Amino acid sequence: MTASKRKLSAITGFLLSSALLLASSVWPYRDTAVAAVTAEEATILQSSLKQKLGARSESFTVALKGKLTTAEVSKAFDSVFAADDYLKYAIRSYRYTVSSNGTTSTLSVKMKYWETAEQTAYVNARSKQILASIVSKSMNGHQKGKSHPRLGAA
């Protein structure tokens, strides 16, 4: 390889790497014109998830203004599950996809449950009956805890 070809190769390599560096530094800022989901929209997402999961909907979509990220969806699911352990463990599996057109986002969710809404309602009603027969208003926290270890001082 001649000296002029080496210089040309070095210059071409430098220009190519400079262009790639410039493109990679600009790329993350390309989406900043799209507004992220607001706190109000995040609250709407959480309440929609809570309502749909409580009704044991197997497939549903939620439309929101702004760009919704998978991290925000994961956070919304985590907060709904943290508020209701029974719901968290009644879910067998779930999948979701997020699509955005730049101004709105659509969350599509597919759920599988261990039990139906009717079965959950039966368990809740039966649990209240059983607790009413075990616990009386005259019991103090210690007595309630001894009547059933999971009741504690409730």
trRosetta pair geometry for C-beta under 8 A, 3 or more apart (Angstrom, degrees):
i j d omega theta_ij theta_ji phi_ij phi_ji
1 5 4.9 -120 -172 87 89 127
1 6 5.6 108 130 -59 117 88
1 9 7.7 -13 -177 -8 142 145
2 5 4.8 94 56 8 78 102
2 6 7.1 -140 98 -6 41 88
3 6 5.6 -54 -149 35 33 113
3 7 6.4 35 153 -20 66 104
4 7 5.7 -49 -148 35 33 112
4 8 6.3 35 152 -19 64 106
5 8 5.6 -53 -146 39 33 113
5 9 6.2 35 153 -21 65 106
6 9 5.6 -54 -145 38 30 112
6 10 6.3 31 154 -19 64 106
7 10 5.7 -55 -147 37 30 111
7 11 6.2 27 155 -17 65 107
8 11 5.8 -54 -144 38 29 109
8 12 6.1 30 155 -19 64 108
9 12 5.7 -53 -143 38 28 112
9 13 6.2 30 156 -19 63 108
10 13 5.8 -55 -147 38 28 112
10 14 6.3 30 153 -20 63 107
11 14 5.6 -53 -148 36 31 113
11 15 6.3 29 155 -17 65 107
12 15 5.9 -56 -146 38 29 109
12 16 6.2 28 156 -19 64 109
13 16 5.8 -56 -144 38 28 111
13 17 6.2 22 159 -13 65 108
14 17 6.1 -59 -146 40 27 105
14 18 6.2 28 155 -20 64 110
15 18 5.6 -55 -145 37 29 113
15 19 6.3 31 156 -20 64 105
16 19 5.8 -54 -148 35 29 110
16 20 6.5 27 154 -16 64 106
17 20 5.6 -53 -146 38 34 111
17 21 6.2 37 154 -20 66 106
18 21 5.7 -54 -146 37 30 112
18 22 6.3 30 154 -18 64 107
19 22 5.7 -54 -146 38 30 111
19 23 6.2 29 155 -18 65 108
20 23 5.7 -54 -143 38 30 111
20 24 6.2 26 158 -16 65 108
21 24 6.0 -57 -144 39 28 106
21 25 6.3 22 158 -16 63 109
22 25 6.0 -60 -146 38 28 106
22 26 6.3 18 158 -12 65 112
23 26 6.0 -63 -144 42 28 104
23 27 6.0 46 156 -44 65 103
24 27 5.6 -34 -138 12 32 122
25 28 7.8 -54 -171 23 29 97
26 29 6.0 -77 -167 45 48 107
26 30 6.9 69 143 -54 77 88
27 30 5.8 -33 -161 -11 38 117
28 31 7.7 -65 180 30 42 95
29 32 5.2 -26 -163 -8 63 124
31 34 5.2 -43 -174 31 76 113
31 67 7.0 84 175 -103 116 175
34 66 7.4 121 160 -159 81 57
34 67 4.6 69 135 -38 119 130
34 100 7.4 79 -176 153 148 137
34 102 5.3 -119 -105 -156 117 61
34 103 7.5 -126 -138 -75 89 38
35 38 7.6 -2 152 -50 117 85
35 65 7.7 -2 86 144 120 89
35 66 4.7 -80 104 -118 87 93
35 67 6.8 162 85 6 40 87
36 66 5.5 32 136 178 21 125
36 67 5.6 -59 -111 59 45 89
36 69 7.6 -23 -141 -16 100 106
37 41 4.4 -122 -171 92 90 130
37 42 5.7 114 128 -58 116 81
37 45 7.4 21 176 -27 149 137
37 64 5.7 15 -123 139 115 136
37 65 7.3 132 -123 85 67 56
37 66 4.1 163 -85 92 46 130
37 67 6.7 -118 -34 71 75 40
37 68 5.1 50 -47 -90 133 70
37 69 7.8 -134 8 7 113 73
37 72 5.9 118 46 180 137 168
37 105 6.9 -61 -71 26 111 137
38 41 4.7 99 52 7 74 100
38 42 7.0 -131 100 -5 42 87
38 65 7.3 5 9 84 104 103
38 66 6.2 160 -14 -28 70 154
39 42 5.5 -51 -148 35 34 115
39 43 6.5 38 151 -21 64 102
40 43 5.7 -52 -153 33 32 112
40 44 6.6 35 147 -19 64 103
41 44 5.4 -48 -149 34 37 115
41 45 6.4 44 149 -23 65 101
41 64 4.6 100 -171 -165 117 115
41 65 5.7 -129 -91 53 138 78
41 66 5.9 -180 36 31 170 124
41 68 7.9 -125 138 -82 126 99
42 45 5.4 -47 -151 32 34 117
42 46 6.6 34 151 -18 64 102
42 72 6.3 -107 -112 -167 104 113
42 75 7.9 -19 -157 95 119 119
42 76 6.7 -150 -165 -82 78 108
43 46 5.7 -51 -149 36 34 111
43 47 6.4 27 155 -13 66 106
44 47 6.0 -57 -145 41 30 106
44 48 6.1 32 155 -21 65 109
44 62 7.8 161 129 -176 92 120
44 64 6.6 154 85 -110 122 102
45 48 5.8 -57 -146 36 27 111
45 49 6.3 27 156 -18 63 106
45 62 6.1 113 -123 138 71 150
45 64 6.1 -15 -68 -73 102 143
45 68 7.5 140 -91 -125 146 130
45 72 7.4 56 80 146 170 103
45 73 7.5 -112 178 -108 140 60
45 76 4.8 -67 123 -121 114 155
45 107 7.1 79 -135 5 108 154
46 49 5.8 -55 -148 36 29 110
46 50 6.3 30 155 -19 65 107
46 76 4.9 -141 -81 -149 73 92
46 79 5.8 -36 -126 88 125 127
46 80 6.1 -178 -156 -61 78 94
47 50 5.6 -51 -144 37 33 113
47 51 6.2 32 157 -18 65 107
48 51 5.9 -57 -147 38 29 109
48 52 6.1 20 159 -12 66 112
48 62 4.7 114 124 -113 155 131
49 52 6.1 -61 -141 43 27 104
49 53 5.8 19 164 -13 66 114
49 62 7.4 -50 -57 -42 72 155
49 76 5.7 137 -5 146 152 109
49 77 6.5 -133 -168 -91 155 58
49 80 4.9 -109 112 -55 119 156
49 109 7.8 118 -116 -49 86 168
50 53 6.2 -59 -138 42 22 105
50 54 6.0 25 160 -22 60 113
50 80 5.1 -159 -77 -129 78 111
50 83 7.4 -19 -109 73 122 139
50 84 7.8 121 -136 2 94 136
51 54 5.8 -58 -145 36 24 113
51 55 6.5 13 158 -9 61 110
52 55 6.0 -63 -148 43 29 104
52 57 4.3 -59 -170 32 86 133
52 60 4.8 -117 -146 42 144 164
52 62 7.9 -117 -18 -59 148 110
52 109 7.4 108 119 71 148 140
53 56 7.2 31 -177 -82 37 35
53 57 7.2 -74 -72 36 28 86
53 80 6.4 107 30 156 151 141
53 87 5.8 76 137 -172 120 125
53 91 7.3 -36 -151 -74 114 121
53 111 7.0 172 -111 -110 77 162
54 87 6.9 -49 -86 -107 64 133
54 117 7.7 67 149 -121 51 109
55 117 5.9 -16 -166 -90 38 146
56 111 7.7 -148 -165 106 52 136
56 113 5.4 -41 -144 -23 103 164
56 115 8.0 -93 -110 102 142 58
56 116 5.9 131 132 -159 169 48
56 117 4.1 -144 12 -51 126 91
56 120 7.3 171 -51 4 126 134
57 60 4.7 34 134 -36 141 125
57 111 6.7 88 93 35 61 131
58 110 7.0 7 159 -157 68 62
58 111 5.5 -134 -140 65 40 83
58 112 7.3 42 -139 -87 92 45
58 113 7.7 -105 -94 -2 80 100
59 108 7.9 -2 -169 -176 84 84
59 109 7.0 175 -146 91 42 60
59 110 5.3 -2 -103 -109 83 69
59 111 7.3 -157 -65 22 41 75
60 108 7.9 -175 98 -149 36 50
60 109 5.6 -8 62 57 75 100
61 106 5.8 -6 -172 -175 115 100
61 107 6.5 156 -157 82 59 53
61 108 4.9 -20 -101 -100 91 67
61 109 7.3 170 -88 15 38 74
62 106 7.3 158 79 -156 44 53
62 107 4.5 -6 55 55 94 107
62 109 7.5 27 -1 -7 99 114
63 104 6.0 8 -175 173 96 124
63 105 7.3 164 -153 85 52 45
63 106 5.2 -19 -101 -102 74 78
63 107 7.9 -161 -73 22 29 70
64 68 5.6 88 64 -57 130 125
64 104 6.6 161 85 -160 40 75
64 105 5.2 -15 63 61 92 92
64 106 7.8 171 22 -84 68 33
64 107 7.2 32 1 -8 110 104
65 103 7.0 -38 -150 159 73 72
65 104 5.7 -52 -110 -105 44 76
65 105 7.9 51 140 18 5 79
66 103 7.7 -32 -71 -178 24 38
66 104 7.4 29 23 -114 29 36
66 105 6.5 -37 89 -2 53 110
67 100 5.2 43 -127 -144 74 160
67 102 7.6 -21 -76 -142 101 25
67 105 5.9 109 -140 -57 30 123
68 72 5.6 -120 -161 72 72 133
68 73 6.5 72 163 -51 111 96
68 98 5.3 -133 98 -154 105 129
68 100 6.6 178 35 -75 75 115
68 105 3.6 -178 11 115 104 163
68 107 6.3 -75 116 -58 160 102
69 72 4.8 101 57 3 78 99
69 73 7.2 -141 99 -2 45 85
69 98 7.3 122 -156 111 13 168
70 73 5.4 -51 -148 37 40 114
70 74 6.1 45 152 -22 69 104
70 98 5.9 -151 -74 10 71 136
71 74 5.7 -52 -147 37 30 113
71 75 6.3 33 152 -20 63 106
72 75 5.6 -52 -146 36 32 113
72 76 6.4 35 152 -21 64 104
73 76 5.7 -53 -150 34 32 112
73 77 6.5 31 152 -16 65 103
73 96 6.0 -152 168 104 146 148
73 98 6.1 -143 -37 -62 144 127
73 107 6.1 159 -109 -123 123 130
74 77 5.8 -52 -149 37 31 110
74 78 6.3 33 152 -20 64 107
75 78 5.6 -53 -146 37 31 114
75 79 6.4 28 156 -18 64 106
76 79 5.9 -55 -148 36 29 108
76 80 6.5 28 154 -16 63 105
77 80 5.8 -58 -150 37 32 109
77 81 6.2 27 155 -15 67 110
77 94 7.7 -176 -132 86 140 147
78 81 5.8 -59 -145 42 29 109
78 82 6.1 33 156 -25 66 108
79 82 5.5 -48 -139 33 32 114
79 83 6.6 31 159 -19 61 106
80 83 6.0 -61 -155 35 30 110
80 84 6.9 -29 164 30 64 104
80 87 7.2 -79 148 107 92 141
81 84 6.9 -91 -144 62 27 70
81 85 7.7 60 175 -101 67 38
81 87 6.7 -138 -116 94 56 98
81 88 3.9 85 -155 -97 94 107
82 88 7.9 76 -52 -66 27 137
84 87 3.9 39 115 16 120 117
84 88 6.4 162 98 -20 66 84
85 88 5.3 -53 -149 32 36 118
85 89 6.4 15 162 -4 69 107
86 89 6.4 -68 -151 46 27 96
86 90 6.1 31 152 -28 65 113
86 120 7.5 121 147 -146 120 109
87 90 5.5 -57 -142 32 31 114
87 91 7.0 33 159 -27 62 101
88 91 6.6 -64 -170 20 27 109
89 114 7.6 -26 142 16 63 143
90 113 5.6 1 147 -157 86 98
90 114 5.4 -128 -160 41 50 100
90 115 5.7 -72 -151 40 102 95
90 120 6.4 17 -126 -90 155 122
91 94 6.0 -25 -179 -31 128 110
91 111 6.5 -76 -137 -160 102 103
91 112 7.4 99 -170 79 65 54
91 113 5.9 -55 -111 -109 46 65
91 114 7.2 -44 1 -7 4 88
92 112 4.2 -61 67 111 115 97
92 113 5.9 151 -1 -145 94 7
92 114 5.2 137 -60 -58 91 69
93 111 7.7 169 91 -157 49 45
93 112 4.8 17 50 47 81 113
94 109 6.5 -9 -171 -169 110 97
94 110 6.7 164 -154 87 61 53
94 111 4.8 -11 -106 -108 98 68
94 112 7.0 -160 -71 23 54 67
95 109 7.4 159 85 -153 47 51
95 110 4.9 -3 58 56 93 101
96 107 6.0 -5 -172 -173 122 90
96 108 6.4 160 -154 83 66 50
96 109 4.6 -18 -99 -101 99 72
96 110 7.4 -176 -78 21 50 65
97 107 7.6 164 82 -152 43 47
97 108 5.0 -5 55 56 90 102
98 105 6.0 -4 -172 -176 96 115
98 106 7.3 159 -153 80 49 47
98 107 5.5 -16 -102 -101 77 70
98 108 7.9 -170 -78 21 31 71
99 105 6.9 162 85 -156 40 64
99 106 5.1 -11 60 57 90 96
99 108 7.5 24 4 -4 103 108
100 104 7.0 -170 -144 97 68 38
100 105 4.3 -27 -95 -100 91 82
100 106 7.5 180 -79 17 44 66
101 104 6.0 12 41 54 100 76
113 116 7.0 125 94 -83 134 33
115 119 4.0 -113 -180 87 112 136
115 120 5.7 137 108 -52 120 80
115 123 7.7 43 138 -16 165 135
116 119 4.8 101 53 6 75 100
116 120 7.1 -135 98 -3 43 87
117 120 5.6 -54 -150 37 34 113
117 121 6.4 38 151 -22 66 104
118 121 5.6 -51 -148 34 32 113
118 122 6.5 35 151 -20 64 104
119 122 5.6 -51 -150 34 34 114
119 123 6.5 35 152 -19 65 104
120 123 5.7 -52 -148 35 33 112
120 124 6.4 33 153 -19 65 105
121 124 5.8 -54 -148 37 31 112
121 125 6.3 28 155 -16 65 108
122 125 5.9 -57 -146 39 29 108
122 126 6.0 24 158 -15 65 112
123 126 5.9 -59 -142 42 26 108
123 127 6.1 32 157 -25 63 108
124 127 5.8 -54 -146 33 27 113
124 128 6.7 28 155 -18 61 104
125 128 5.9 -55 -155 33 31 111
125 129 6.7 31 150 -18 64 105
126 129 5.6 -52 -151 35 36 114
126 130 6.3 33 154 -17 68 106
127 130 5.8 -55 -146 38 31 109
127 131 6.2 29 157 -17 66 108
128 131 5.9 -56 -144 40 29 109
128 132 6.2 31 156 -22 64 107
129 132 5.8 -57 -150 34 27 111
129 133 6.6 20 155 -15 63 107
130 133 5.9 -60 -153 37 32 107
130 134 6.4 20 154 -13 67 112
131 134 5.8 -64 -143 42 33 105
131 135 5.5 -13 176 19 74 114
131 151 7.6 141 -132 -100 104 121
132 135 7.0 -63 -114 56 20 81
134 147 5.2 140 165 160 104 127
134 148 6.1 37 152 -27 153 120
135 139 5.9 -102 -158 35 73 145
135 144 5.6 36 -126 -124 114 93
135 147 6.1 160 -82 84 73 157
135 148 7.8 -72 -56 16 102 114
135 151 6.7 169 -74 -145 133 157
136 139 5.3 116 63 -18 72 99
139 143 4.0 -133 -158 93 96 123
139 144 5.0 123 128 -57 128 79
139 147 7.0 -29 -144 -19 160 136
140 143 5.3 93 50 12 66 103
140 144 7.2 -126 101 -6 33 91
141 144 5.7 -56 -147 36 32 112
141 145 6.3 32 155 -20 65 107
141 152 7.5 -20 -171 142 94 61
141 153 3.2 15 -162 -142 120 92
141 154 7.7 124 -130 22 84 25
142 145 5.7 -57 -151 36 30 112
142 146 6.4 25 153 -16 65 107
142 153 7.4 5 -54 -102 40 91
143 146 5.7 -55 -145 38 33 109
143 147 6.4 38 153 -27 65 103
144 147 5.8 -51 -149 28 32 113
144 148 7.6 -39 170 42 60 79
144 151 4.9 -115 157 124 92 129
144 152 7.3 1 109 92 105 31
144 153 6.5 112 68 -129 119 31
144 154 6.3 -132 140 56 145 66
145 148 7.7 -104 -160 69 24 46
145 149 6.8 33 -177 -125 70 39
145 151 6.1 -149 -96 81 40 88
145 152 5.3 12 -101 -146 97 24
145 153 5.9 -15 -51 -63 114 58
147 151 6.5 -3 72 32 93 148
148 151 4.5 83 75 -11 98 110
149 152 7.8 32 169 -61 43 58
151 154 5.3 -113 178 35 73 111
